[in-house]
Every structure is written in structure tokens, then in C-alpha cells.
Amino acid sequence: MRRVSLRNLAAHKVRLVLTVFSVVLGTAFVAGSMTFTASISNAFTSIFDKTAQGVAVQVAPRNPAEMQAVGAQASPGVPLAVVEKLRANRDRLGFDRLAVNYNGLVAVAAADGKALQTGNAPSIGTTFLPPDRAVAKGENTILPGGRGPERPGEIAINATAAEKAGLKVGSKTRVVAGQGLTQPQEVTVVGLLDWPFEVGGFVNVAFDEQTAAKLFSDGQHAGTVSLSAQPGVSDVELQRRVAELLGDTPLKIQTGDEVRQESKDAINRFLQIFTYILLAFAGIGIIVGTFLIYNTFAMIVAQRNRELALLRAIGANRRQVSRSVLTEALIVGLLGAAVGLVAGIGLAAALRAIAVATSGLPDGGLLVTPATVIVTLVIGVVVTMLSAWLPARRASSVAPVEAMRATMAEPRSLRTRTAVGAVIGIVAILITVAAATGQGVGPALAVGLGAVLLIAAVVLTAPALSGPVISVIGVITRPFGKIGQLARTNAGRNPRRTAATAFALTIGLMLVAIIGTLGATFKATIDESLDRDVLADYFVTGVNNGPVPPAVLPAVRDTPGVAEVVGAGMVVGSIDGRNVSGRGIVGGRLSDLVRYTIIDGTDVTPDGMLVDEATARTKGWKVGSVVTFTRADGTPVDVPVVGIYERNDALGPWLVGSAAYEKLMPPATQMLLGIYVLADKGVDSGQLKDRLTDATAKYLTVQVQTNQEYKSAVSSLIDQMLGVLYAMLGLALLVAVLGIVNTLALSVVERRQEIGMQRAIGMARSQVRRMIYLESVLIAIFGAVLGVVLGSGLAVALVRTLREWGIGNPVLPWSLIVQTLIGAAVVGVVAAVWPAIRASRTQPLEAIAGE
């Protein structure tokens, strides 16, 4: 039987290639996602392995993730009193060298005078320490032809950033530096840094120690303190001694290994989320690939009905027949998984190249782990074997007498599966509606459960639905006369096959409808919020998603034609041990630029805070409550709640007044997220924008946008994110197209005698092709209609569950839906090209003779 299986595969090469390719698609995405994330993780790991080399212990301030994301500090740093205490106890502690490091945000002008774009990679200013004073090894190496900065007005910059900026040793440029990115300074590049590690777009500007302290410190704190151990003193022992000396402190005291591991853990947490997203789409590819494989094997078994019956007639038992089909599946699975592994590695290489070029990720070699190889091969084989299991069981039940029959076995009734599917569908709809109306627990989770049940219901009821739906959409084939009628008949002849073929397209377009609806709803919510709640005419924001220098605020306020200005400062800290982030009001009256409704208490006061209704309810806060924040340096700050307002996306969950902001965020840690600007009445909008641009140009890191431009920028960001998702969904759509190609090609083989008879009675080749095209279009539109209806319904329910997050009413992307349905018809034509050509080449006499 093994020999029979091998010969059967060899005799049907086209069918083999199509089936193998469906496995390739599913496994390639799994292999690609695992290889990509492993490679990026390995690149970051190799980078962090090189950081803090030679550092036995590092003393640093604690920094919430919100500030780390922009490379800023929430604490003023390590008190200089701590530094002096460490120096005074050198012999007692057992350290060799002590290095004080000052660091912070920095922006540098390129040769064209504009800010060097980093692609969201870090742009950091650091302290240059000569090798004889530095603790960390290899981080202050100057390339030949330059030197380290020794006095104010001199900088060293990493070589890759200098090349991108068009700078070299001796170049004059400008920098703005510090947490607040203060006034720009004229500097000269005196050296190029050869960093042992960096990511694409990374910028490091090194200053002499005196200048760095002035730029990145309040004069009472250092950024970090690094210690190297004396011979015979281990890193852990030195850490213990330092901790004992400093006692209870909000500072982090870590060994060099812990510093490196913390960085690795942070990046791996990010990559883990990215991996889940990639694997989710890989799962989609596998699901639709599974249906394609199942459909293929079901058709293969149906076409081999007489062949399998003859095997039974000459002595093969049921187990042998079933084993022969599963053997074919095993071979197909192994071939597909092997090719998918290679294709996935190629996909990972392409993803890595794009990520390095556009996202600032590090450049490193591909890493193919044993786990990637094993998982890919196992998934390929298991999915294929499971897909072939039911057809194998059906094949083993073929009786020998079937060999005497010239027709295929009678189709089984759809009544039972349709009834079961209908029951599951009703339950799914009830769960989804309850979740959408807020009647259940965990609404979003309930929608997910409803989605799974609805998909199961569609799988079961789709064959029964195919007849009525195709009868309705078959109207589009009426102009083609008898050819159109034949196409409708062929599309509805085998409901199971039609439904299984269309299912891949159904899943893909269901996800397109969900993502499109979410994207349209998010954009509409943002536009509605800005139009309704924000009175500002202009927004001043940072480039590269960076902060706005506080010094920009008075520059904007003093611009002729400006009526009111309010800055939104970032506030971070902790409440009851949990990190929190919100906004602080800087200058001006917020009510002049943002419309909001106070439902209890008063408007924000300088030393008070406003809380939205949902947050107040969740936290148990009310007017008069005192919220105790703990700053990153451990200092407690009490802020009273003076008012509660209706949810407002422009304000966030809570905000504090200007005096409270000053207490929570010391000057060295302050940064603005943006500035709202209200224009005087009658001022020309174009002229005022030009004035604002001129007033802020010297700060390098600032952009001025009108209200409409700001909305467009936010919408563009959403479109970019959706574009990535749509590109990944292309995999499912590609599998769907191949599924239609595969089914039609096998259908042509199955109907060879029928097509030959039609050719014999006068059907032209062009008519045969047209019939196959129309049949494919009907199947594709059937799948698209199911997907769009299912996806739109689930998207509406999902949006309803997000009401508490401020998401508005669902907005269906009608243009996308229409384009999807038209695209499905195009997909049908494209998928039918090869099967149609093959069908039209059928020789009438040979087909009728059964050769």
C-alpha cells in the first residue's frame, strides 16, 4: 500500500504541488515569525551583553516604563551626597573606580540644519570619560582622526549617526539637550564614537563631564554611578556592601549582570507581544490552509472512489486503504513543512531587513533555533494528517461493489449538520448580543467566544447556505445565458466543496471587515472628540514622538496672534505601589482650549487634580479625597481631588494643576507632551502657522500642525498600523485564492467526461473558459458575503464592548466593503485562469472514452 500511495502521488504531480503549497503557506508564516523574533532577540541580547562591561555595580534611579519609552528620567537622579558617601567609603566597600555619568535626551541638527531623524530610535546625550577614568569598557572609543570632547562647545557623536547627518570631525552644528531640551547650542564635532553596540537610527552625543552635568542635572544629582570591584571582591559582594551602606533608598543597586539582564527582559517582553501577533496571523494561515488541505483530500478521495473500491475488491482491507491515504498526507505534510521552513527563513530575512531599515532595530544575523525547526515540521505534519483523517475514514468505508458503479457515491444529507450549526449559531448570536449590550461578564471575551462559535456555525451551515445564496448572487451570470446557467449549476452541485472552498476567503474577509470597522471607528472617535472637545487651532508637538522643550511654551505664547496657550506635561509616579501616568497643566487656562463637563466639584486648581467619572468610580475617589503620589525618588506628594468630569479623550483619566505638576515632576524631569494654541479672532491661519514655525524652529524637535493636520496625522498613524495588519492578512487571502484554484483544477479533473461531452456537442473553448470563470466568481462572492456579514456583525459587537474606553458608535467602512466584494469577483476570475485554460484544452473524444 505504501507503493500504491507513492505511485499515486507521482501520477498526479499538479495535485501534489497544490496540496503541498497549502501546507507551505501555513508553516512558512510560523517558521518566519519564530525565526524573525529569535533573530531580533538574539541581536538585542548580543548588544546588551556588551553593555556595562567592566561595571561591577551600578547605582541608578528607578524609572517608570512610560519615561523609559522616550529615554527620559522620572527622577532627578542619584543625589550627589550619595556619590560623596560612596567615595568616602572606597576601601570599606572594596571598589576600584567610581564613574559619575550624566545622561538625557538630545537632538542634533544634520548638515542641512534640520533635526536628525532617528526613526524612533533613542537619541541620547552622555558623559565622555577618558579610558583612564571610565568604568564601562569600550563605550568611549574615539575613531582615529578625532578626540574626545574636553570643553564646552565640543561633542563626539557615534559614527553611524554622523554619517547619516552628513557630519564629520570639524563640522559645526547645533544641539538641544536635557530633559526639557533647552536652548540650542552651537557645537563642534571633535570626534566620532565607535560604539560596540547600537541600533539603526540610534544617536549618541557625548559631552565633556562639566557640560554634561550642566545639561543633564539639576546640580544636586547625577544620572548613574558605576563602580568597578577591587581584586578579590565579587560583584555580588560589592552590591551587598553598597546596599548596606546606603540603607533604605529608592535607588536601584544592581550588578553589571543584573543591568544587562534587565535590558534583555524589557526587550524580550516587547518581542513576546510582537511574536504573539505574528503567530496569531500564522494561526490564521494554518486554519485556512487546513480547510484547503481537507478540501483537497476530500476531493481526491471522491475522485478515487472507483480506484479505492477496486483495491478493496482485490483484497485490501479498510485499514490498508485508510493507511494509504494517510501515508499520502504524511508525505505531503513533510514536503510542505520542509519547504515552508525554508520559505519562512527567507520571509524572516526579508522582515528583518525591512525592520532594520525602517524601525531602528539592530542588524544581526538570522538565528534558526531547533525549536523553530521542530515546531514547523510538527505543525506541517499534524495539520495535514488531521486534515486527511476524515477523508481517510471515508475512503476506508468504500465498499467493493462501488467499483461496478460508473458514478460517484450519492451525496450525504446536510440536514443534521445544518441543524447543529443553526443551534450553535443561535447560541453564538445570543452571547454576542449580550456582550454588546453589556449584559455579560467580560464583554470583549464574550465576543471572542461568540466569534469562535459563529465560525463553527458557519462551517456547519455554509453548505446549506451555498444553494440559496448562490441562487441570489447568480443573477450576475444571467447575461451569459446558458453558460451562466451551467456555472450556477456547477457552483451549487457540491455544496460541501463550495463551502469549504469559500471558507478560506470567508475567514480572510471577516478579519478585513473587523479590522476595517475598528480602524474607521477609532478614526471617527478621534475626529469627533477633537471637533467636539478641543478648541485649539494649532498643536505644537515633538518630532520622532519625542517631548516638546518647556522653553517652547513662552516662545509660542509671545508669538503675535496667539490668544491662549496651554502645555500638557507628562506626570509619572506611583499610587499604592502601582505605576501611573497622567497629565499636568502648564500655563494658561485649560477650559479656554478644551471643552469638558464638570459633574462634581470645581474646575482644576493649581494644586488640585481632576478625575474622570470612570476612574473616580474604580478608585473610590471623590471630591475632597487626597491622592498620595510617590515620585520616582521616593518623595510622597499629596494632591486633593477638586473635581470629577465626564469622560473626555482629550484629557485622559486624570490631570493635575500647574503647582501640583511642579511638585510631582521636579524641573530636571519635566517634559511636555504637546502644546495647545488658540488664535486671536481674525488672524490669518496661514500666517500664524508660519510665525509659530519660525518661533519654534531653533528647537529642532518641534512641529506645528493645524487642527486638521493633527487629525490627519493621527488618522495616518492608524492607517499605517492597519496597513501592516492588512499586509499580513494577505496571507489568508493568498491561501483563499490558491484554494479556489485547487478546487477548480480538481473539479475539472472530476468533470473531464462531462466537459468532453459539452465540447462534443458544440461548446467552444472560450465558452468552457467563461463557464469556469463564472463558477469561480460565484464561489468567491459567496465566501466574501459570508465573511463581510460575519465580520461586520462581530466588529459592531466588539466596538460596543469598548464604550467604557471612550470608543464611539461603530462605523462600518462601506467603501472598503464594496471594494471587498468587487475584489472577491476579481479574485474569482484570477483564480480561475489556469483551471479554465486546462478545462478548455480537454479533448472531447479522449474525455468521453475515459482516457
Secondary structure, 3 states (H helix, E strand, C coil): CHHHHHHHHHHCHHHHHHHHHHHHHHHHHHHHHHHHHHHHHHHHHHHHHHCCCCCCEEEEECCCHHHHCCCCCCCCCEEHHHHHHHHHCHHHHCEEEEEEECCEEEEEECCCCCECCCCCCCEEEEECCCCCCCCCCCCCCECCCCCCCCCCCEEEEEHHHHHHHCCCCCCEEEEEECCCCCCCEEEEEEEEECCCCCCCCCEEEEECHHHHHHHHCCCCEECEEEEEECCCCCHHHHHHHHHHHHCCCCEEEEEHHHHHHHHHHHHHHHHHHHHHHHHHHHHHHHHHHHHHHHHHHHHHHHHCHHHHHHHHHCCCCHHHHHHHHHHHHHHHHHHHHHHHHHHHHHHHHHHHHHHHHHCCCCCCCCCCCHHHHHHHHHHHHHHHHHHHHHHHHHHHCCCHHHHHCCCCCCCCCCHHHHHHHHHHHHHHHHHHHHHHCCCCCCHHHHHHHHHHHHHHHHHHHHHHHHHHHHHHHHHHHHHHHHHHHHHHHHHHHCHHHHHHHHHHHHHHHHHHHHHHHHHHHHHHHHHHHHHHHECCCEEEEEHHHCCECCCHHHHHHCCCCEEEEEEEEEEEEEECCEEEEEEEEECCCHHHCECCCEEEECCCCCCCEEEEHHHHHHHCCCCCCEEEEECCCCCEEEEEEEEEECCCCCCCCEEECHHHHHHHCCHHHCCEEEEEEEECCCCCHHHHHHHHHHHHHHHCCEEEEEHHHHHHHHHHHHHHHHHHHHHHHHHHHHHHHHHHHHHHHHHHHHCHHHHHHHHHCCCCHHHHHHHHHHHHHHHHHHHHHHHHHHHHHHHHHHHHHCHHHCCCCCCCCHHHHHHHHHHHHHHHHHHHHHHHHHHHCCCHHHHHHCC
